[in-house]
Structure formats: C-alpha cells, structure tokens
Amino acid sequence: MHAWEQIQLTLDYIENHLTQDIKIEELSQIASLSQFYYQRLFSRLVKRPVNEYIKLRRLAKASDALLVRNNRILDIALDFGFTSHELFTRNFKNVYGMTPEEYRTHPVRLNNFCKPQLLLNYTLVDENVPLITEGIVIEISRRTLTSSETFIGLTTEEPIEQIPGNGEPGIDGLSKLWDDFHDRKSSIDGLIENGDELGVAFGGTKPGYYRYFGGAQASGNVSFKEFSTWELEKGEYIICSFEGENFEQLVTDALYKAQRYLFEMWLVKHKIIYKPFAVERYANHTPETTCMEIWVMLE
C-alpha cells in the first residue's frame, strides 16, 4: 500500500466518525504508522495538521446542519465535538467571519475545507480516459474553438486567498456575483436562449487580488455599460469535464477537486503551457445541472 493510501484510509474514517471522539492514536493504528510519522505524513499530504483538519470538516458538516431550522445550535455544537455553544461560536466565526446565528439567519455559500481524494494527486490518465473516484468523474480532452464566443455578465475582484478551492475556508464571495447576475439576467438583450454560462478567473488589478467574470452566452458582439463582456477566443483548449452528484456538490467539492487535478497534476505532468486564465463552463446554474467543464487555452 502506498503512503497516500494509508492516509486516505484515515480520511475516510474521519469522515464517517465526525460526530464521535477521534483520537490520533486510533488513526495512526488504522494507517499502520507511528503517531509521529502519521501526523507528519498527514500534514504533508493534506496541508493541515490532523486536529485542525478534523475541526474544519466538523465545521463544514455543522454548517449544513445549521440550515435545518429545528436543529438547536447547542445540539449541533455538541454533536460535532464542541463542548459548548461558546466554543462552537468562536471557532465558526474564526473560520467563516460570522456566528452560527448570523449564518442561520442570512445563509450564504461557504468555502468549506473539502475532504481530499488523494488518488487525484498520484493518478495520471490519458486524454479521453475517464478517471472515476469518490463523488466525481473527470475526463480531459482537447477541443478547437473555430470562432470566438461572447459572454455578457458581471465582474468582481477578490483576494487570491479567497479563491474557492485554494484550501482556505470562508465565505464564497463569488456566489453573490452569480446571484446578482441571475437577478438581472432577464433584462439583458442579446443573450442566447438556454445558452451556456461562463465563469472566468484571471489577473487582478492590484497585488494579491484576482478578477472573476460570471455571465451567459450572447448572440453577438454586444455590450452594455452596466455589464462586462468576456470573449472566449478561437483556438485550442484543454478541457476538463467532470460530474457531481448534484449542483451544490458540483460547484464546491467536485469543482475544487477537478481544479486541483487539472492544474496541480495533469497540466504539470504533461508540461503544458497555457494562458493565464481559467474558464468554468456550465449548461446553467439550475439545481438539475450536474456536469461542467474547465477550459484552459494553450499558448
């Protein structure tokens, strides 16, 4: 068994026992490693110490439970290993910048620390060969766009540390952009009916920030003062297609894992040079959508 497989066993165990007491001694036994080496290897592969990872996964699950109104906050705190309402509130606010009560009253999409699937760090597939792992199916291909496509939407600028999927939990600022766009979408003339929607991350205007465009496909090269445009240029693209179990899982856990696999594994191993932007392409943002694509343009 590879070292990453030993750590994955404990990640699976942790996920199934988040409401129970979890001891490092027990985890190290599952991994067949000494406690010292287990903790060292875990931190190296997961990018978090064991106890911090457990806390972040508990907070992620607790945030789901908070959306069920008849769950008392104290009961949620105790269920997920926090010994008091105060301790739970302090940890929740430190991670998400808001209290559990505030989140329950005004829910927003959160960037949670996702359970890693370490196989994605060590398995290299050929083009057009699906890679199937827990909760996600990934396939990478090439496509030539023979003519450019125009999209109309909105643009925001966010700190790089808050990019969804970069490992830092917090509030997902991009969800507000998408909510704003969908609220105004019907007022935009020139959009293709049932056309694709596009999210693009690209360089920011100041150090430590990136810009993000979110919008829908237009029928031609049109523009409006109150909206932004993005032109998807003709050329050759590497496309990472993937599926999730539902839309919420698609745009959080599945998207994060697909991004990491594409950018930190597949493109690096194939020594592919690409232009400095990344495109997320959806059929739409409805709850029925369970598949999407990441496009990168070759230099």
Secondary structure, DSSP 8 states (H G I E B T S, - for coil): --HHHHHHHHHHHHHHTTTS---HHHHHHHTTS-HHHHHHHHHHHHSS-HHHHHHHHHHHHHHHHHTSTTS-HHHHHHHTT-SSHHHHHHHHHHHHSS-HHHHHHS---EE------GGGGT----TT--EEETTEEEEEEEEEESS-EEEEEEEEEEEGGGSTTSS--EE-THHHHHHHHHHHGGG-TTB-TT--EEEEEEE-SSTTEEEEEEEEEBSSS---TTSEEEEE-SEEEEEEEEE-SSHHHIIIIIHHHHHHIIIIIIHHHTT--B-SEEEEEES-SSTT--EEEEEEEB-
